[in-house]
Amino acid sequence: MMKFKIRPLQGDVSKLNFSNVTFVQTIWQLGKMDDFIEKHLRTLDKKQEYAFFHYFDGMYKQLQDTLNNLHFGGQKGDLFLKRDFIEMEIFKERKNKKLRN
């Protein structure tokens, strides 16, 4: 629904269980934060902007830590071991707004 894309950078991503509830909730929260920032950033003065980013930076780091420490179970009987290393980029595809002349 949020049009996230996952780009594998290292490791075998096919072993991951993407139906992990914590994974889905964390990605959803990051997406909602991004949406909120995009909608409200232009309405803030400098003092509000500083407080806003200080608060969201803490939340962002906490969600990133959750993702980094997440234990994925294997799919289809595959075993995902602690020594297996997966690196992926998760991003949200955005439409480019056309500028009017």
Secondary structure by P-SEA (a helix, b strand, c coil): ccbbbbbbccccccccccccaaaaaaaaaaaaaaaaaaaccccccaaaaaaaaaaaaaaaaaaaaaaaabbbbbcccccccccbbbbbbbbbbbcbbbbcc
